[in-house]
Every structure is written in C-alpha cells, then in structure tokens.
Amino acid sequence: MKRRLTLLTLLMLGLSGCSLAPPYQPPAINTAQQYKEAGQWIPARSSTPAGDWWTAFGDARLDALETLAAQANQNIAAAAARVDEARAIARASDATLYPDVTAYAQHTDNRMSQGRPLFPSTVPRNWRDNQLGVDLGYELDVWGRLRNAARAAGALAIASEDDLAAATLSSQAELAMDYFNLRGVDTQLALIDQLIANWHDNLDLTQQMFDRGNANQTDLAQAAFALQNQITQQAELRLQRGQLEHAIALLCGQPPSGFSIAPGDPAFDIRVARPDPGLPSTLLQRRPDIAAAERRMAAANATIGVARAAFFPVFSLNASAGFESTTLNNLLTAPNRFWSVGPGAAMVLFDGGQLAALSDQAQAAWRESVANYRNSVLSAWRDVEDSLSSLHELDDESQTALGAQHAAQQALEQMQYRYRAGVVSELDVLTATRQATQAKLTATAIHMRQVTADIVLVKALGGGWQSRTLAAFQGNSTP
C-alpha cells in the first residue's frame, strides 16, 4: 500500500511540469524601415535623451519643478500604489505553488443524542475531546493552472510598473509644456504692454490732431478701438497665465492658492532640445505603454492555460498528524498520536457550460490584448510621425516669421531715420513700431509651438525611460 501511494505521488509530481497555456510569442509587427516624416534613415544612437530629459532645455526653474512633481504628484503616487498592489497580488499568486501548513488546537465538550439510530449503550453520552495537530494541503499543479496564474499575475505586476513609467513621463511632459507655455505667455504679455503703450500714444496723438481739425471722428474711434482690443488681449493672456499656473501647481501636488511662479526673463529664447527619433522599431523598447500592452498580452496568454486546466482533475496531497485525547494531562503521549496522508482528486462533471464559457472568455481576452498591443505600436508610430510633421512645418513657419520680424525691425529703423529727418509723422513711426512688435508676437507664438512640439516628440519616443527588451521577458512568459 505504501509503495503504491509513493508511486502515485511521484507520478503526480512528474506530471506537474505540464502546462496547457499556448506557447507565448508576441505577434509580428510590420516594422517600418524609417519614419515617413524623417526624410532619411536615422539610426538609433546613444545620445537619445535619457533620465531627466528636460534638463536639455537648460532651465533651472523647470528642473526644480520637475523634482517637486516627482515627489508630490498625486497621479504618480496613485500609479506607484498600484505597482505595490500588483506586486502583492503576484506574491500571493506565487504562494499558491507551495504547500499550506496549518497548526490547530481544539477542545470540545460533546453530548450524543439518545434518539440516534443504533445508539450504543456502551458509549457514554457525554465526552470531551482535545486535539493538537498539523494539517498539510498541497495542490499538485499537474496541468500548470497555478503556475500560469502566477505567471499572469507577475506579468500584470510588470505592466503596472510600465504604467507607472507612462504616468511619470506624461506628468513630466505636461509640466514642461505648461511651464514653457507660461513663459511664452509672459513674453507675449510684455509685448502686449508695449502695444498698449503704443496705442495710448497713438490715441493721444490722434486726439490732438482731431482737436486741431487734422483728423476726423472715425480716426479717433479706430484708435480707441485698437487700444481696447489690445487691453482685451492682455486680459485673455492673464487668464491663460493664471490657468497655466494652477495646472502646474496641480502637477506639483500643491494647492493653487499658495503657489505662484514669478515672471522671468521676458525674452522667450528657449533653446530647442530635439531628440533623435531613431528607428521605428526602437519604440518597442522605449515606450512604456507598449511594454505594458505586451505584458498584458503575456498575462492573457497565461490565463488561457488557467481556463484550460479547469477541465481536468485537480490532484492534491493531504496530510494530518497530531495528538487527540479526552483528557489534557496525557494528551502528548505516544498512544494518543494520530496521522493520515494520501492523495486526492476532484473533477467537475457538470456545470451548465460555465467552464466552456470561461475558456471562451480567456480566448477573447487574448485576442483583445493582441489588438491592443498592435494598436499601441501603431499609435506610437503615428505620434512620432505627427510630431515630426509638425516640427517640419513649424521650422518653415519659424524661418518666415523670423524673416518678417527682421524686415519689420529694419522698416522701423528706416521710419525712425525718416522721422528725424522730418519726412514722416510720428503716427508713421508708431505704426512701424506696432508692426515690429506684432512680428515679435507672431515669432514668439510659433516658437512656443516649436518647444511644445519638441516635448510632444520626447513623449512620443518614450522619453528617457528604457524598457526591458522582449527577450528579457521570455524566461518569465514562455511556458
């Protein structure tokens, strides 16, 4: 009997190496040889922004804000908590691969009913029972159900880490965009102040001309309209600045009421920190959302094995040992010892189709995860293409805007020479001054969009976050 029990146990342990999950392999992606908007082959290089990528802009205040956000941003804190939660679930799932050992102690007072059928007169109706023992339960993972469940939980834990990286990158990029937009608005406000002062002078001069009969009511009304229009734009820019400041406060985990950023240098001369897009295939290693989608796909693949294993018997090994006696004074003696050990098996014979439905659900979840993964890759390539296209067009716009600014400045200088020579009026100089200031406003707005597009490209490329390669995952994901 003991020999038969030992052989059966060894056979179950040998079968425990099986797995019903399909062999895991990430789906093939038709990787492009180059980005359409890149215009040429751009090999991946080690100079790609890594780590604190925003430091490439050389702005100390932004560096300080990013550091504060990393410590106090609540979206990042929530994502970090989800990582801890997923890791705990993975540890709990791994624990099912080991035996459960339970120690127990028990004392009961019992009374048997005299009306019980075949009540033996030799057995006392009242007795006490004391037990002290240990139970062991171990499910033999013959079909890989527990291992696949643990593998799925582990993959989801890694996916949560990737989600944290994605949330961190999103927070970093949003903070950088809001900060530089705020600086751009400060520059625009300074230029609007110049335009308002210019229109005040224009209105005063027009009023003087009107009083002398050299201007009509229409000229005066148009000058007043232009002044009020600039004041309205100033109020709108102040509103934008306040909202940007509040957004930055939220990203930094600070109450907006006690948070402020003083205006800095009015010159918006932010240097471009354009990252190298590298090859399209590098996004598979650099973007955290793609890495998260791949891990969820691996988890869905392992879950198929869990669903398939439910159709087969569950084998277990159970053991119990201890002491039992009606009295306590001789409980721990040899005659009161007891033990039992043996395998067990259980199998669902009829469940109304529940297991089949759960298997179909697992297959559908796998197909959904594959589609999500492919969509993540395609969306990543689209993000990069959009950013590259925007940067190309903005570069062209910037060149023409700078050319217009230079021409307007030259026209102003010539107008000032002519005014000093008495050839033109002061109104002509004011007009040329406004044109030069308006050209600076246009150039500033385009440069703001360039900086924003640079940051969007950094985010599209995955920032400085380096993902694990798929090859590194294979040991944890392949059955």
C-alpha positions in Angstrom: 0.0 0.0 0.0 2.7 2.4 0.9 4.6 1.5 -2.3 1.5 2.2 -4.4 0.9 5.5 -2.6 4.6 6.6 -3.2 4.4 5.7 -6.9 1.2 7.6 -7.4 2.6 10.7 -5.7 5.8 10.6 -7.8 3.7 10.2 -10.9 1.7 13.3 -10.0 4.8 15.3 -9.2 6.2 14.3 -12.6 3.1 15.5 -14.4 3.2 18.8 -12.5 5.7 20.0 -15.2 2.9 20.2 -17.8 1.2 23.4 -18.9 -1.9 23.9 -21.1 -1.1 27.6 -21.9 -0.2 28.2 -25.6 3.4 28.9 -26.3 3.8 32.6 -25.9 5.1 34.7 -28.8 4.4 38.4 -29.3 2.6 39.0 -32.6 4.6 40.0 -35.6 4.5 43.7 -36.3 5.3 45.1 -39.8 8.1 47.4 -38.6 8.8 50.3 -40.9 12.3 50.9 -42.1 12.1 54.6 -41.4 9.7 57.3 -40.4 7.9 58.9 -43.3 8.4 62.4 -41.9 12.0 61.8 -41.1 13.0 62.1 -44.7 16.0 59.8 -44.3 17.3 56.8 -42.4 18.1 57.9 -38.9 19.9 55.2 -36.9 19.3 54.9 -33.2 22.1 56.5 -31.1 23.0 56.5 -27.5 22.5 60.3 -27.5 18.8 59.8 -27.2 17.6 61.8 -24.1 17.7 59.6 -21.1 16.7 60.1 -17.5 16.0 63.7 -16.7 15.4 64.6 -20.4 14.0 68.1 -19.6 17.4 69.3 -18.4 18.4 69.6 -22.1 16.4 72.8 -22.1 18.8 74.3 -19.6 16.1 75.9 -17.3 16.8 75.7 -13.6 13.3 76.6 -12.6 11.9 73.8 -14.7 14.4 71.4 -13.2 13.2 72.4 -9.7 9.5 72.0 -10.7 10.1 68.5 -12.2 11.9 67.4 -9.0 8.9 68.7 -6.9 6.4 66.9 -9.2 8.3 63.6 -8.9 7.9 63.8 -5.1 4.4 65.2 -4.8 2.4 64.5 -8.0 -0.7 62.5 -6.9 -1.2 60.7 -10.2 2.3 59.3 -9.9 1.7 58.4 -6.3 -1.5 56.6 -7.2 0.3 54.7 -10.0 3.1 53.8 -7.6 0.5 52.4 -5.1 -1.0 50.3 -8.0 2.5 48.9 -8.5 2.7 47.8 -4.9 -0.8 46.4 -5.1 0.1 44.4 -8.3 3.3 43.1 -6.7 1.4 41.9 -3.6 -1.1 40.1 -5.8 1.8 38.5 -7.7 3.4 37.3 -4.4 0.1 35.9 -3.2 -0.3 34.0 -6.5 3.3 32.7 -6.3 2.5 31.4 -2.7 -0.2 29.0 -4.1 2.7 27.0 -5.6 3.7 25.9 -2.1 2.0 23.7 0.5 -0.4 25.1 3.1 0.6 24.1 6.6 -1.9 24.8 9.4 -1.4 24.2 13.1 -4.5 23.9 15.2 -5.6 23.2 18.8 -9.1 22.3 19.8 -11.2 21.4 22.9 -14.8 20.3 22.6 -17.5 19.1 25.0 -19.9 16.7 23.3 -23.2 15.0 24.0 -24.7 12.3 21.8 -28.4 12.1 21.3 -30.1 9.1 22.9 -32.5 9.1 20.0 -29.8 8.5 17.5 -30.3 5.3 15.5 -28.5 2.2 16.8 -27.4 4.2 19.9 -24.8 2.0 21.6 -25.4 1.6 25.3 -21.7 1.1 25.9 -20.7 4.5 24.6 -21.0 7.4 27.1 -23.4 10.1 26.0 -21.1 12.9 27.3 -17.4 13.2 26.5 -14.7 15.6 25.9 -12.2 15.8 23.0 -8.8 17.5 22.9 -6.8 17.8 19.7 -3.4 19.3 18.9 -2.1 18.8 15.4 -0.9 20.0 12.0 -2.6 19.8 8.6 -0.8 20.0 5.3 -2.5 20.6 2.0 -0.7 20.7 -1.4 -2.3 21.0 -4.8 -0.2 19.2 -7.4 0.0 21.6 -10.3 -0.4 18.8 -12.9 -1.8 21.0 -15.6 0.0 24.2 -14.8 -3.0 26.0 -13.5 -1.2 27.6 -10.6 2.0 28.3 -12.5 0.1 30.0 -15.2 -1.9 32.0 -12.7 1.3 33.1 -11.0 2.8 33.9 -14.4 -0.2 36.1 -15.4 0.0 37.9 -12.0 3.7 38.5 -12.5 3.2 39.9 -16.0 0.5 42.2 -14.7 2.8 43.4 -12.0 5.4 44.3 -14.6 2.7 46.0 -16.6 1.8 48.1 -13.6 5.5 49.2 -13.4 5.2 50.2 -17.1 2.0 52.1 -16.3 3.9 54.0 -13.6 6.6 54.9 -16.1 4.0 56.1 -18.6 2.2 58.2 -15.9 5.6 59.7 -14.8 6.5 60.5 -18.4 3.1 62.1 -19.0 3.4 64.2 -15.9 6.9 65.3 -16.8 5.9 66.3 -20.4 2.7 68.0 -19.3 4.6 70.0 -16.7 7.3 71.0 -19.2 4.7 72.1 -21.8 2.7 74.1 -19.2 5.8 75.8 -17.9 7.2 76.9 -21.3 3.7 78.0 -22.3 3.6 80.1 -19.2 7.0 81.6 -20.0 5.8 82.3 -23.6 2.7 84.0 -22.2 4.9 86.2 -20.0 6.8 87.2 -23.2 3.5 87.9 -25.0 2.3 90.0 -22.1 5.4 92.1 -22.2 4.9 92.7 -25.9 1.2 93.4 -25.4 2.2 96.0 -22.8 4.3 97.7 -25.5 1.5 97.6 -27.9 -0.9 99.1 -25.3 1.6 101.9 -24.6 1.9 102.4 -28.4 -1.8 102.7 -28.9 -2.1 105.0 -25.9 0.4 107.4 -27.6 -1.5 106.9 -30.9 -4.8 107.7 -29.4 -3.3 110.8 -27.6 -1.8 112.0 -30.9 -5.0 111.3 -32.9 -6.9 113.3 -30.2 -4.6 116.2 -30.6 -4.9 116.0 -34.4 -8.7 115.8 -34.0 -8.7 118.9 -31.8 -6.7 120.8 -34.4 -9.0 119.6 -37.2 -6.4 117.3 -38.8 -8.3 114.1 -38.0 -11.9 113.0 -38.1 -14.1 111.2 -35.7 -13.5 107.9 -37.5 -9.8 108.1 -37.0 -10.3 108.8 -33.3 -12.8 105.8 -32.9 -10.4 103.4 -34.7 -7.6 104.4 -32.5 -9.7 103.9 -29.4 -11.0 100.5 -30.7 -7.4 99.3 -31.3 -6.4 100.3 -27.8 -9.3 98.5 -26.2 -8.7 95.5 -28.4 -5.1 95.2 -27.1 -6.3 95.6 -23.5 -8.8 92.7 -24.1 -6.0 90.5 -25.4 -4.0 91.4 -22.4 -6.8 90.2 -20.1 -7.1 87.0 -22.1 -3.4 86.3 -21.7 -3.5 87.0 -18.0 -6.3 84.5 -17.8 -4.2 81.9 -19.6 -1.3 82.5 -17.3 -3.4 82.0 -14.2 -4.8 78.8 -15.6 -1.3 77.5 -16.5 0.0 78.4 -13.1 -2.9 76.5 -11.5 -2.2 73.5 -13.8 1.5 73.5 -12.8 0.5 73.6 -9.1 -1.7 70.6 -9.5 1.1 68.7 -11.3 3.4 69.6 -8.4 0.9 68.4 -5.8 0.5 71.9 -4.4 -2.7 73.9 -3.7 -3.1 76.6 -6.4 -4.0 79.3 -3.8 -0.5 79.1 -2.3 1.5 78.5 -5.5 2.9 81.1 -7.9 5.7 81.5 -10.5 7.2 84.9 -10.8 7.7 86.2 -14.4 11.2 85.7 -15.5 13.2 87.0 -18.5 10.6 88.4 -21.0 12.8 87.1 -23.9 11.4 83.7 -24.9 14.7 82.3 -26.1 14.2 78.7 -25.1 16.7 76.5 -27.0 15.3 73.5 -28.8 16.1 70.2 -27.3 15.1 68.0 -30.2 15.5 64.3 -29.6 16.7 61.8 -32.2 13.7 59.7 -33.2 15.9 56.7 -34.0 14.4 53.7 -35.8 10.7 52.9 -35.6 11.5 49.6 -34.1 13.2 51.2 -31.1 9.8 52.3 -29.8 9.1 48.7 -28.9 11.8 49.0 -26.2 11.4 52.7 -25.2 7.6 53.4 -24.8 6.2 52.2 -21.5 2.6 52.0 -22.9 3.8 49.5 -25.5 5.7 47.5 -22.8 2.6 47.5 -20.6 0.4 46.2 -23.5 2.9 43.5 -24.3 2.9 42.3 -20.6 -0.9 42.3 -20.5 -0.8 40.2 -23.7 1.5 37.7 -21.9 -0.8 37.6 -18.9 -3.8 36.9 -21.2 -1.9 34.1 -22.8 -1.2 32.5 -19.4 -4.8 32.9 -18.4 -5.8 30.6 -21.3 -3.8 27.9 -19.6 -5.7 28.5 -16.3 -9.0 28.2 -18.1 -8.0 25.0 -20.0 -6.7 23.4 -16.8 -10.2 23.8 -15.2 -11.5 21.0 -17.5 -9.1 18.5 -15.9 -9.0 16.9 -12.5 -7.4 18.7 -9.6 -4.9 16.4 -7.7 -3.9 17.2 -4.2 -1.8 15.7 -1.4 -3.2 16.0 2.1 -1.7 15.0 5.4 -2.6 15.4 9.0 -0.8 14.5 12.3 -1.1 15.3 15.9 -2.5 14.2 19.3 -6.1 13.5 20.4 -7.4 12.6 23.9 -10.4 13.0 26.1 -8.1 14.5 28.8 -5.4 17.1 28.8 -3.0 15.5 31.3 -1.9 12.7 29.0 -2.6 14.4 25.6 1.0 14.5 24.4 1.7 10.8 24.8 2.5 8.1 22.2 -0.8 6.2 22.4 -2.7 9.5 21.6 -0.9 10.1 18.3 -2.7 10.1 15.0 -1.8 10.7 11.4 -3.2 10.4 7.9 -1.7 11.0 4.5 -2.9 10.4 1.0 -3.6 11.9 -2.5 -7.0 13.2 -3.6 -8.6 14.1 -6.9 -11.7 16.2 -7.8 -13.2 17.0 -11.2 -16.2 18.9 -12.4 -18.6 16.6 -14.2 -21.4 19.1 -14.9 -21.5 22.9 -14.5 -24.0 24.0 -17.2 -21.3 25.2 -19.5 -19.6 27.5 -17.1 -16.0 26.2 -17.7 -16.5 26.4 -21.5 -17.7 30.0 -21.2 -14.7 30.9 -19.1 -12.4 29.3 -21.6 -14.1 31.3 -24.4 -13.7 34.4 -22.3 -10.0 33.8 -21.9 -9.5 33.3 -25.7 -11.4 36.5 -26.4 -9.4 38.4 -23.8 -6.2 37.2 -25.5 -7.4 38.4 -28.9 -8.3 41.8 -27.3 -4.9 42.1 -25.8 -3.2 41.3 -29.2 -5.3 44.0 -30.8 -4.5 46.5 -28.0 -0.8 45.7 -28.4 -0.8 46.2 -32.1 -2.8 49.4 -31.7 -0.3 50.7 -29.1 2.5 50.2 -31.6 0.7 51.8 -34.5 -0.4 54.7 -32.3 3.2 55.2 -31.2 4.4 55.4 -34.7 1.6 57.8 -35.6 2.5 60.0 -32.6 6.1 60.2 -33.8 5.0 60.9 -37.4 2.6 63.6 -36.2 5.4 65.2 -34.1 7.9 65.1 -36.9 5.4 66.6 -39.4 4.6 69.4 -37.0 8.2 70.2 -36.4 9.0 70.3 -40.1 6.1 72.7 -40.8 6.9 74.8 -37.7 10.6 75.1 -38.7 9.4 76.6 -42.0 7.0 78.9 -40.2 9.7 79.9 -37.8 12.1 80.9 -40.6 9.4 83.0 -42.3 8.4 84.6 -39.0 12.0 85.5 -38.1 12.4 86.9 -41.6 9.3 89.0 -41.1 10.5 90.1 -37.7 13.8 91.2 -39.2 12.1 93.1 -42.0 9.8 94.8 -39.6 12.7 95.9 -37.5 14.5 97.3 -40.5 11.4 99.1 -41.6 11.1 100.6 -38.1 14.7 101.8 -38.1 14.2 103.4 -41.5 11.0 105.0 -40.4 12.8 106.5 -37.3 15.5 107.9 -39.6 12.9 109.5 -41.8 11.0 110.9 -38.8 14.2 112.5 -37.5 14.7 114.0 -41.0 11.1 115.4 -40.9 9.9 113.3 -43.8 7.2 111.3 -42.0 5.0 111.9 -39.0 5.0 110.4 -35.5 2.0 108.4 -36.4 4.0 106.6 -39.1 6.7 105.7 -36.5 4.0 104.4 -34.1 2.6 102.3 -36.9 6.0 100.8 -37.8 6.7 100.2 -34.1 3.4 98.2 -33.8 4.3 96.2 -36.9 7.7 95.3 -35.4 6.1 94.3 -32.1 3.4 92.3 -33.8 6.1 90.4 -35.7 7.8 89.5 -32.4 4.4 88.3 -31.1 4.0 86.1 -34.1 7.5 84.7 -33.9 7.1 84.1 -30.1 3.8 82.1 -30.7 5.5 79.9 -33.3 8.5 79.3 -31.1 6.1 78.3 -28.2 4.6 75.8 -30.6 8.0 74.5 -31.6 9.0 73.9 -27.9 5.7 72.2 -27.3 6.2 70.0 -30.4 9.7 69.1 -29.1 8.2 67.9 -25.8 5.5 66.0 -27.5 8.1 64.2 -29.6 10.1 63.3 -26.5 6.9 61.9 -25.0 6.1 60.1 -28.3 9.5 58.5 -28.2 9.2 57.3 -24.7 11.3 60.0 -23.1 14.3 58.7 -21.2 12.6 55.6 -20.0 14.3 52.4 -21.1 12.0 49.4 -21.3 13.2 45.9 -20.7 13.6 44.1 -24.0 11.2 41.4 -25.1 14.0 38.9 -24.9 14.4 39.6 -21.2 10.8 38.7 -20.7 10.9 35.3 -22.3 12.1 33.5 -19.2 9.0 34.7 -17.3 6.5 34.4 -20.1 7.2 31.3 -22.1 5.6 28.2 -20.6 
